[in-house]
Protein backbone atom coordinates (compact mmCIF):
# COMPACT_ATOMS: atom_id res chain seq x y z
CA UNK A 1 0.00 0.00 0.00
CA UNK A 2 0.92 3.67 -0.18
CA UNK A 3 3.26 4.96 2.52
CA UNK A 4 3.24 8.74 2.64
CA UNK A 5 6.30 8.66 4.90
CA UNK A 6 8.24 6.78 2.23
CA UNK A 7 11.08 8.61 0.46
CA UNK A 8 9.57 7.59 -2.89
CA UNK A 9 7.06 10.24 -4.05
CA UNK A 10 3.43 9.20 -3.62
CA UNK A 11 2.64 9.43 -7.35
CA UNK A 12 5.45 6.98 -8.10
CA UNK A 13 4.13 4.60 -5.46
CA UNK A 14 0.72 4.84 -7.11
CA UNK A 15 2.30 4.23 -10.50
CA UNK A 16 4.02 1.09 -9.22
CA UNK A 17 0.74 -0.11 -7.70
CA UNK A 18 -1.03 0.29 -11.06
CA UNK A 19 1.85 -1.41 -12.89
CA UNK A 20 1.59 -4.41 -10.54
CA UNK A 21 -2.17 -4.38 -11.13
CA UNK A 22 -1.92 -4.53 -14.92
CA UNK A 23 0.95 -7.04 -14.82
CA UNK A 24 -1.09 -9.40 -12.66
CA UNK A 25 -3.35 -12.22 -13.74
CA UNK A 26 -6.63 -10.30 -13.27
CA UNK A 27 -6.11 -7.89 -16.19
CA UNK A 28 -5.22 -8.37 -19.83
CA UNK A 29 -4.98 -6.40 -23.09
CA UNK A 30 -8.11 -4.36 -23.71
CA UNK A 31 -9.28 -4.44 -20.07
CA UNK A 32 -10.15 -1.20 -18.30
CA UNK A 33 -8.44 -0.40 -15.03
CA UNK A 34 -10.40 1.01 -12.05
CA UNK A 35 -11.38 4.67 -12.31
CA UNK A 36 -9.28 7.47 -10.84
CA UNK A 37 -11.86 7.93 -8.08
CA UNK A 38 -11.87 4.23 -7.22
CA UNK A 39 -8.08 4.09 -7.08
CA UNK A 40 -7.89 7.29 -5.03
CA UNK A 41 -10.37 5.89 -2.49
CA UNK A 42 -8.64 2.49 -2.41
CA UNK A 43 -5.19 3.98 -1.89
CA UNK A 44 -6.31 6.92 0.26
CA UNK A 45 -4.63 9.50 -1.97
CA UNK A 46 -5.69 12.55 -3.94
CA UNK A 47 -7.27 11.99 -7.38
CA UNK A 48 -4.74 14.40 -8.90
CA UNK A 49 -1.97 12.13 -7.65
CA UNK A 50 -3.65 9.13 -9.29
CA UNK A 51 -4.07 11.11 -12.50
CA UNK A 52 -0.37 12.02 -12.54
CA UNK A 53 0.57 8.35 -12.16
CA UNK A 54 -1.81 7.33 -14.95
CA UNK A 55 -0.53 10.14 -17.19
CA UNK A 56 2.98 8.73 -16.87
CA UNK A 57 1.77 5.23 -17.75
CA UNK A 58 -0.12 6.59 -20.76
CA UNK A 59 2.95 8.49 -21.96
CA UNK A 60 5.11 5.35 -21.95
CA UNK A 61 2.46 3.19 -23.59
CA UNK A 62 1.48 1.01 -20.62
CA UNK A 63 -2.05 2.46 -20.65
CA UNK A 64 -4.25 4.31 -23.13
CA UNK A 65 -7.13 6.70 -22.60
CA UNK A 66 -10.48 6.85 -24.34
CA UNK A 67 -12.57 9.97 -23.82
CA UNK A 68 -15.74 7.93 -23.40
CA UNK A 69 -14.60 4.58 -22.02
CA UNK A 70 -11.94 5.44 -19.46
CA UNK A 71 -8.44 4.04 -19.26
CA UNK A 72 -7.44 0.59 -20.44
CA UNK A 73 -4.50 -1.68 -21.08
CA UNK A 74 -3.61 -1.33 -24.78
CA UNK A 75 -3.95 -4.28 -27.09
CA UNK A 76 -0.82 -5.25 -29.06
CA UNK A 77 -0.41 -3.21 -32.24
CA UNK A 78 1.43 -6.05 -34.00
CA UNK A 79 0.85 -9.81 -33.89
CA UNK A 80 4.03 -11.52 -35.07
CA UNK A 81 4.18 -15.22 -35.74
CA UNK A 82 6.34 -17.28 -33.41
CA UNK A 83 6.86 -19.77 -36.24
CA UNK A 84 9.50 -19.11 -38.91
CA UNK A 85 6.98 -18.89 -41.76
CA UNK A 86 8.14 -16.52 -44.49
CA UNK A 87 4.86 -16.99 -46.38
CA UNK A 88 3.24 -14.70 -43.81
CA UNK A 89 4.91 -11.81 -45.58
CA UNK A 90 6.91 -8.78 -44.54
CA UNK A 91 6.69 -6.85 -41.29
CA UNK A 92 4.90 -4.11 -43.22
CA UNK A 93 2.13 -6.52 -44.21
CA UNK A 94 1.96 -7.96 -40.68
CA UNK A 95 1.34 -4.46 -39.31
CA UNK A 96 -1.23 -3.63 -41.98
CA UNK A 97 -3.17 -6.83 -41.26
CA UNK A 98 -3.62 -5.58 -37.69
CA UNK A 99 -5.02 -2.30 -39.03
CA UNK A 100 -1.99 -0.16 -38.28
CA UNK A 101 0.00 2.25 -40.43
CA UNK A 102 3.62 1.07 -40.64
CA UNK A 103 6.72 3.17 -41.16
CA UNK A 104 10.42 2.60 -40.67
CA UNK A 105 13.45 4.83 -40.29
CA UNK A 106 17.06 3.94 -40.99
CA UNK A 107 19.10 4.38 -37.80
CA UNK A 108 22.43 2.95 -38.88
CA UNK A 109 24.15 1.59 -41.97
CA UNK A 110 27.75 0.41 -42.20
CA UNK A 111 30.17 -2.06 -43.74
CA UNK A 112 31.58 -4.00 -40.79
CA UNK A 113 33.60 -7.09 -39.94
CA UNK A 114 31.66 -10.16 -38.83
CA UNK A 115 32.17 -10.96 -35.18
CA UNK A 116 32.32 -14.63 -34.15
CA UNK A 117 28.60 -14.96 -33.33
CA UNK A 118 27.42 -13.21 -36.51
CA UNK A 119 29.87 -15.22 -38.63
CA UNK A 120 28.47 -18.42 -37.14
CA UNK A 121 24.88 -17.44 -37.93
CA UNK A 122 25.78 -16.55 -41.53
CA UNK A 123 28.22 -19.44 -42.06
CA UNK A 124 31.00 -17.06 -43.15
CA UNK A 125 34.57 -16.56 -41.89
CA UNK A 126 35.17 -14.38 -38.84
CA UNK A 127 36.05 -10.80 -39.93
CA UNK A 128 34.39 -11.28 -43.33
CA UNK A 129 32.68 -8.12 -44.58
CA UNK A 130 29.01 -7.76 -43.65
CA UNK A 131 26.49 -4.99 -44.24
CA UNK A 132 24.83 -3.95 -40.97
CA UNK A 133 21.45 -2.24 -41.21
CA UNK A 134 19.52 -0.99 -38.18
CA UNK A 135 15.97 0.31 -38.55
CA UNK A 136 13.28 1.58 -36.19
CA UNK A 137 9.78 0.38 -36.96
CA UNK A 138 6.73 2.39 -35.95
CA UNK A 139 3.01 1.72 -35.96
CA UNK A 140 0.86 4.86 -36.10
CA UNK A 141 4.02 6.82 -35.14
CA UNK A 142 4.59 4.70 -32.01
CA UNK A 143 8.05 3.05 -31.88
CA UNK A 144 7.68 -0.72 -31.52
CA UNK A 145 10.69 -2.59 -32.95
CA UNK A 146 14.43 -2.01 -33.41
CA UNK A 147 15.63 -4.43 -36.05
CA UNK A 148 19.27 -4.96 -37.00
CA UNK A 149 20.12 -7.04 -40.08
CA UNK A 150 23.51 -8.47 -41.02
CA UNK A 151 24.06 -9.60 -44.63
CA UNK A 152 27.28 -10.92 -46.20
CA UNK A 153 28.62 -7.99 -48.22
CA UNK A 154 29.51 -10.27 -51.09
CA UNK A 155 25.83 -11.02 -51.73
CA UNK A 156 24.72 -7.34 -51.95
CA UNK A 157 27.48 -5.46 -53.84
CA UNK A 158 26.71 -1.78 -54.26
CA UNK A 159 24.04 -1.64 -51.55
CA UNK A 160 24.22 1.63 -49.61
CA UNK A 161 22.22 3.69 -47.14
CA UNK A 162 20.48 5.67 -49.87
CA UNK A 163 18.71 2.49 -50.95
CA UNK A 164 16.93 2.29 -47.58
CA UNK A 165 16.73 5.89 -46.42
CA UNK A 166 13.11 6.30 -47.52
CA UNK A 167 11.81 3.15 -45.86
CA UNK A 168 12.04 0.89 -48.91
CA UNK A 169 11.43 -2.85 -48.51
CA UNK A 170 14.76 -4.58 -48.03
CA UNK A 171 13.40 -7.93 -49.25
CA UNK A 172 12.10 -6.23 -52.40
CA UNK A 173 15.60 -4.86 -53.06
CA UNK A 174 17.10 -8.32 -52.48
CA UNK A 175 14.67 -9.82 -54.97
CA UNK A 176 14.64 -7.20 -57.72
CA UNK A 177 18.31 -6.16 -57.66
CA UNK A 178 20.12 -9.29 -56.55
CA UNK A 179 17.68 -12.07 -57.41
CA UNK A 180 17.73 -13.30 -53.81
CA UNK A 181 14.56 -14.81 -52.33
CA UNK A 182 14.45 -16.05 -48.70
CA UNK A 183 12.85 -19.49 -48.67
CA UNK A 184 13.31 -20.73 -45.11
CA UNK A 185 14.05 -19.31 -41.67
CA UNK A 186 15.07 -20.31 -38.16
CA UNK A 187 13.70 -18.17 -35.36
CA UNK A 188 14.30 -17.98 -31.62
CA UNK A 189 12.52 -15.70 -29.14
CA UNK A 190 13.74 -14.83 -25.65
CA UNK A 191 13.36 -12.25 -22.88
CA UNK A 192 15.90 -9.44 -23.15
CA UNK A 193 17.06 -6.59 -20.91
CA UNK A 194 17.28 -3.59 -23.26
CA UNK A 195 20.33 -1.41 -23.59
CA UNK A 196 19.99 2.27 -22.69
CA UNK A 197 19.75 3.07 -26.41
CA UNK A 198 16.96 0.53 -26.91
CA UNK A 199 15.13 1.75 -23.83
CA UNK A 200 15.23 5.38 -24.94
CA UNK A 201 14.37 4.64 -28.57
CA UNK A 202 11.37 2.44 -27.72
CA UNK A 203 10.27 4.85 -24.95
CA UNK A 204 10.40 2.08 -22.36
CA UNK A 205 10.09 2.71 -18.62
CA UNK A 206 13.01 1.76 -16.38
CA UNK A 207 13.53 -1.92 -15.55
CA UNK A 208 11.56 -3.04 -18.61
CA UNK A 209 12.18 -6.29 -20.43
CA UNK A 210 11.71 -6.74 -24.16
CA UNK A 211 11.15 -9.68 -26.48
CA UNK A 212 14.29 -10.47 -28.47
CA UNK A 213 13.86 -12.36 -31.73
CA UNK A 214 16.83 -13.80 -33.61
CA UNK A 215 16.14 -14.83 -37.17
CA UNK A 216 18.31 -16.44 -39.84
CA UNK A 217 16.86 -16.61 -43.36
CA UNK A 218 18.19 -18.92 -46.06
CA UNK A 219 17.77 -19.46 -49.78
CA UNK A 220 16.52 -22.58 -51.55
CA UNK A 221 19.94 -24.22 -51.15
CA UNK A 222 19.96 -23.59 -47.39
CA UNK A 223 22.63 -20.88 -47.69
CA UNK A 224 22.15 -18.17 -45.01
CA UNK A 225 21.09 -14.82 -46.46
CA UNK A 226 20.52 -12.64 -43.43
CA UNK A 227 20.83 -12.66 -39.65
CA UNK A 228 18.30 -10.42 -37.88
CA UNK A 229 18.34 -9.23 -34.28
CA UNK A 230 14.90 -7.80 -33.47
CA UNK A 231 14.12 -6.00 -30.19
CA UNK A 232 10.33 -5.85 -29.72
CA UNK A 233 8.33 -3.58 -27.45
CA UNK A 234 6.83 -5.75 -24.66
CA UNK A 235 3.42 -4.05 -24.79
CA UNK A 236 2.89 -3.25 -28.46
CA UNK A 237 4.22 -6.49 -29.99
CA UNK A 238 2.71 -9.90 -29.38
CA UNK A 239 4.14 -13.22 -30.59
CA UNK A 240 1.52 -15.83 -31.32
CA UNK A 241 1.55 -19.43 -32.41
CA UNK A 242 -1.04 -21.62 -34.08
CA UNK A 243 -1.51 -25.35 -34.10
CA UNK A 244 -4.09 -27.91 -35.09
CA UNK A 245 -5.64 -30.22 -32.55
CA UNK A 246 -6.16 -33.81 -33.63
CA UNK A 247 -9.68 -35.01 -33.23
N, C-alpha and C positions, 0 to 999 in steps of 0.2 A: 504493500500500500504506500501512499504518499506520505513522506516524512518531511514536514516543513522545516525541521531543524537540520535536515541533511544539507551538506555543502553543495550538492547537485541542485541547480535551479528547479523549481517545481514544474515548470513547463516541460523540462527534459525528462523528469520523472514520469509525467503524464504521457509523454511521447513513448517512452520505453514500455509503459503499461499497455498502450494501444498496440505497439509492435508485437508484444507477447500475445496479445489478444488475437491479432490477425495471423500470427504464425502458429497458433494453436489448432487443435483438431476441430473446433466448433465453427470455424469460419473458412470459407473458400472463395475462389475467384467469383466476382459478381455479387457476393453477399454484402449487405449493408451493415455497417457498424452501428452501435448505439448512438443516439443523438447527443449533441453537445450537452444538453440539459441533463440527460440521463447519466452521462459520464461525470459531469460536474457534481451531481448529487451523490453518485456512487463513491467518488474519490474525495468528496468534501473540499472542492476547490472552486475557484471562480470560473464562470463559463468562458471569459476572455482567455484564461490560461489554457483551457481545453482547446479553444479555437486556434491559439498560437501553435500548440502541439500538432493539431490536425493540419494546419497550414504548412508546417514543415514536412509532414508526411506526404501531402499532396505535391509539394514542390519537388520531392525526390522520387515521385512515382509510386510510392507505396499505397496511396489512396487516390481516389478521384471524386470530384464533386459533381452533382447534378442539381441544377437549380430547383427541380421539382421533387426529386426522389432522395435527397440527402447525400450522404457520403458512403462510398462502397469500396471494396477491394477490387482493383481493376482486373479484367480478364486479360489473358495473354494476347498480345497483338500479333504474334507469330506462332504458328504450330509447325515445328520442324519434325521431320520423321527421324526416329531413332534408328531406323534401318538404313543401310547404305544403298538406297534405291535411286539411281540417277534418273530413272524415268519420271520421277516426280517433278523434275524440272528445276529451274534456277531458283535462287533465293528471291529474286524479283517476283517470279510467278507464285512462289509460296506465300509471300506477303500479300499479293493481290488477291489470292484465293480467300484470304481472311478478311478482305474488304479494306485493307490499308493502302496508303499511297507510299511506295518505296522510293528511297533515294540513297545514293552512296557518294562519299567524298574520299578522294585519295589523300591519305595521310602521309605516306612514305613510299618511295620507290628508289631502289638502289641495286647495283650489281655487287654481290657479296661473295664471300667464300663459304662453302658449305661446312658448317660445324659437324662434329661426329654424328649427333643425333639426326640432323637433317639429311646428311649423306646416307645414313642407314635407311631412312624412310624412302628416299628417292633412288636407292641402289646405285649411287654414284661415288666416286672417290672423295675422301675428305679433302677439303680445300678446292674442290671443283667449283667453277663459277655457277652461281645461281642468281636468278632475278627474284628479289624480295619485294612484294607488293602488300602494303597495309591499307585497308579501307575501313571507313566507319559507315555502317548501315543505319539508316533511320526509317522509322515508320511514322507518317504524319508529323515529321520534324522532331520526333522523339528518338534519341540515340539508343540503339538496342544491341548492336553487335559490332565488335572489332574483329576483323578477319584479316589474317596475314597469310599470304600464299608464297610458297617457294617453288620455283620452276627451274629445271636445268637450263642454263643460258643457251646451251647448244641447240635446244629444241625451239627457241623463240628468238632467233637472230633479228636484230633491228627493233625489237620491242622497246619502247621508251615511255616515260611518264605521260607524254602528250596523248598517247593512245588511250589513256584511262582517265584523264583529267576531267572529262565531262560526264563521268559515270557510265561509260560504255560497258557492255557485257563482255567480260573477259573470255567466257567460253565461246561467244560468238566470234571474237578475234581469233581464238585458237582454231576454230573450225574454218573460217573463211580465209584467213591469211596463211595458216600453217597446215591446214588439212588434218588437224588433230581433233579427235572425238573421244572424250572419256566414256568408257564402256562399263567399267566396274569400279567399286570403291570399298575401302575398309574404313570403318568409323568407330571411334571410341569416345565415350562421354564420361566426364568425371567432375567432381566438385573442385573448385579452384579459388584460391585467395588472390584477388586482383592486385596488380601492382598499383602504385599511386597514380601512374598515367591512366591505367584502365579505369580506376575508380573515378577520377576526375572527368574523363571523357564520357563515361556512361552515366555520370551524375549519380553515383551510388553513395549511399550513406556509409559512415565508418563501420568497420567490422562486417561488411557484406561478404558473401560468397557468390561466385558466379558459376555458370555451367561451362566447362571447357570441352569443346569438341575438337578432336584431331581426326583429320580425314586425309586419306591417300587415294587419289584416283589413278586409274590405269587404262591403257588402251586395249585393243582387242587381243594383243599378244601378251598382255599382263605386264607390260613395261610401265613403271610409274611415270605419271605425267606431272603431278602436282601434290605437294604436301600443304595442307591447310591447318592453321591453328586458329580456332574460332572462339572468342570470349563472348558469351551470351548473357544478357541482362537477366537476373534471376526472376524478375517479376514479369517482364514483357515477352519473354521467350519461353515456350513450353515444348518439351520433347515428348512425342507420343509414339506409341507402337501399336500395331494391329496384328491380330492373329485369328485364325479360324479355329472353332471348337468342334471337334469330331462328335458326331451324333451317336 
